[in-house]
């Protein structure tokens, strides 16, 4: 059951009912309406969204494939809760993809590309100064996704979305994970400068350091939470 009285917004887009329902549940997970490890009932979800149980079951299967949910035999469907090992394994994938992307972008970029990245860093710095964890984490996630998309390599984007994006989404709802928030912007600003000056190796080194630092923080946070 969603916590804190929050609800999932109603269906609107022209999608199949199952696709629209899956999108609403995914939003609910990434915004913290559903917490990690929480059970998701297809019956209750059908009632909340005003759709059939068949549609919600299909939606939950979609989210299992996408990595947001896990099916536990004879127990039901639960929001995936990444372990420290999951986080560290994801880190290695991120490092491989994002360092390659940073090198590509440092070599082949436009002024428009630089403006997009710089604007995101400015937004991140403002939200971090305001101590808005959710907004800062979302912008940080958008920055990394944008870095990949600006390489204009469809296969790279596909792998990133499949292997990394879900993990980054889960990071954003852990309110105590990134402290201090201002470190996010301080790490990404030099990366933008390295890309702008076509320093490919420095750009790759900076993004790797950023990813490994955030991974260490998250893995430590998850380990500490599991001991409570």
C-alpha positions in Angstrom: 0.0 0.0 0.0 1.4 3.5 -0.9 2.8 5.3 2.2 2.1 8.8 3.6 -1.3 9.0 2.0 0.3 9.5 -1.4 -1.6 8.2 -4.5 -0.7 7.3 -8.1 -1.9 9.8 -10.6 -4.7 8.6 -13.0 -4.2 7.3 -16.5 -4.1 9.9 -19.2 -1.8 9.0 -22.2 -2.8 7.1 -25.2 -1.2 3.8 -24.3 -2.4 0.4 -23.6 -3.9 0.2 -20.2 -1.1 -2.1 -19.0 1.6 0.2 -20.3 0.0 3.2 -18.6 -0.5 1.3 -15.4 3.2 0.2 -15.5 4.3 3.9 -16.0 2.2 5.0 -12.9 3.7 2.3 -10.7 7.2 3.1 -11.9 6.7 6.7 -11.1 5.4 5.7 -7.6 8.5 3.6 -7.0 10.9 6.3 -8.1 9.2 9.0 -6.1 9.1 7.0 -2.9 5.4 6.3 -2.8 6.3 2.6 -2.8 9.4 1.8 -0.7 12.1 -0.7 -1.5 11.1 -4.2 -0.5 7.4 -3.3 -0.2 4.8 -5.7 -1.5 2.7 -4.5 -4.5 -0.8 -6.0 -4.7 -2.3 -6.3 -8.2 -5.8 -6.3 -6.6 -5.2 -3.1 -4.7 -3.5 -1.5 -7.7 -6.4 -2.4 -9.9 -8.8 -0.7 -7.5 -6.6 2.5 -7.2 -6.2 2.9 -11.0 -9.7 1.7 -11.9 -8.6 -1.0 -14.3 -8.9 -4.7 -14.5 -6.6 -7.1 -12.5 -5.5 -8.6 -15.8 -4.1 -5.2 -16.8 -2.3 -4.7 -13.5 -0.8 -8.2 -13.6 0.5 -7.4 -17.1 1.9 -4.1 -15.8 3.6 -5.7 -12.9 5.2 -8.3 -15.3 6.5 -5.4 -17.4 8.1 -3.8 -14.4 9.7 -7.1 -13.4 11.4 -7.3 -16.8 12.5 -3.7 -16.4 14.0 -4.5 -13.0 11.8 -2.5 -10.7 9.9 -5.4 -9.2 10.7 -9.0 -8.2 8.4 -12.0 -7.9 8.8 -14.1 -4.8 7.3 -17.6 -5.1 4.2 -18.0 -3.0 4.6 -14.5 -1.5 3.8 -12.0 -4.2 5.4 -9.1 -6.1 7.8 -6.7 -4.3 9.7 -3.5 -5.1 13.3 -4.5 -5.9 15.7 -3.6 -3.1 19.3 -3.5 -4.4 22.0 -5.1 -2.3 25.5 -3.7 -1.9 26.7 -6.3 -4.4 24.1 -5.1 -6.9 25.3 -1.5 -6.5 29.0 -2.4 -7.0 28.3 -4.5 -10.0 26.2 -1.7 -11.5 29.2 0.6 -10.8 31.5 -1.4 -13.1 28.9 -1.2 -15.9 28.5 2.5 -15.3 32.2 3.2 -15.4 32.6 1.3 -18.7 29.7 3.1 -20.3 30.1 6.6 -18.9 33.9 6.9 -19.3 33.5 5.9 -23.0 30.7 8.5 -23.3 32.8 11.2 -21.7 35.7 10.5 -24.1 33.3 10.5 -27.1 31.7 13.8 -26.0 35.0 15.5 -25.3 36.1 14.6 -28.8 32.8 15.3 -30.7 30.6 17.9 -29.1 28.7 21.0 -30.1 28.2 24.3 -28.3 24.6 23.2 -27.8 25.8 20.0 -26.1 28.0 22.0 -23.7 25.1 24.4 -23.0 22.8 21.6 -22.1 25.3 20.0 -19.7 26.2 23.3 -18.1 22.5 24.2 -17.5 21.9 20.9 -15.8 24.9 21.4 -13.5 23.6 24.9 -12.6 20.2 23.4 -11.8 21.9 20.8 -9.7 23.9 23.4 -7.8 20.8 25.4 -7.0 18.8 22.4 -5.7 21.8 21.2 -3.7 22.2 24.7 -2.1 18.5 24.5 -1.2 19.1 21.0 0.2 16.4 19.5 -1.9 17.5 15.8 -2.0 14.8 14.6 -4.4 15.2 17.4 -7.0 19.0 17.2 -6.8 19.1 13.5 -7.3 16.7 13.7 -10.2 18.8 16.3 -11.9 22.0 14.3 -11.3 20.2 11.3 -12.9 19.2 13.4 -15.8 22.8 14.7 -16.2 24.1 11.2 -16.5 21.4 10.1 -18.9 22.0 13.3 -21.0 25.7 12.6 -21.1 24.9 9.2 -22.7 22.3 10.6 -25.1 24.5 13.3 -26.4 26.9 10.7 -27.7 24.2 9.9 -30.3 24.8 6.2 -30.1 21.5 4.4 -29.9 23.1 1.1 -28.8 25.0 2.8 -25.9 21.7 4.5 -24.8 19.9 1.2 -25.0 22.5 -0.6 -22.8 22.6 2.2 -20.3 18.9 2.4 -19.9 18.6 -1.4 -19.4 21.6 -1.8 -17.1 22.0 1.5 -15.2 18.9 3.8 -15.3 16.9 1.7 -12.9 19.6 1.7 -10.3 20.0 5.5 -10.5 16.3 5.8 -10.0 16.5 3.9 -6.7 19.3 6.1 -5.5 17.1 9.2 -5.8 14.6 8.2 -3.1 17.2 7.6 -0.4 17.1 10.9 1.4 20.2 10.4 3.5 22.4 8.8 0.9 24.2 11.9 -0.6 25.6 14.2 2.0 26.6 16.9 1.5 24.5 17.5 -1.6 26.7 20.3 -2.8 29.5 17.7 -3.6 27.4 16.6 -6.6 27.8 19.9 -8.4 31.4 20.4 -7.4 32.3 17.1 -9.1 30.3 17.6 -12.3 31.4 21.2 -13.1 35.1 20.2 -13.8 33.7 17.4 -16.0 31.9 19.9 -18.1 35.1 22.0 -18.4 37.1 18.9 -19.4 34.6 18.1 -22.2 34.5 21.7 -23.3 38.4 21.8 -23.7 38.4 18.4 -25.5 40.4 16.8 -22.7 39.1 13.3 -23.2 41.2 11.5 -20.6 40.5 14.0 -17.9 36.8 13.8 -18.6 36.9 10.0 -18.4 38.9 10.2 -15.2 36.5 12.7 -13.6 33.4 10.8 -14.4 34.9 7.5 -13.2 35.8 9.2 -9.8 32.3 10.6 -9.5 30.7 7.2 -10.2 32.9 5.3 -7.9 32.4 7.8 -5.1 28.7 7.8 -5.4 28.8 4.0 -5.5 30.8 3.8 -2.3 28.4 6.1 -0.6 25.3 4.1 -1.7 26.8 0.7 -0.9 27.8 1.9 2.6 24.3 3.4 3.1 22.6 0.2 2.1 24.8 -1.9 4.3 24.1 0.4 7.3 20.4 0.2 6.6 20.5 -3.6 6.5 22.0 -3.7 10.0 19.3 -1.6 11.6 
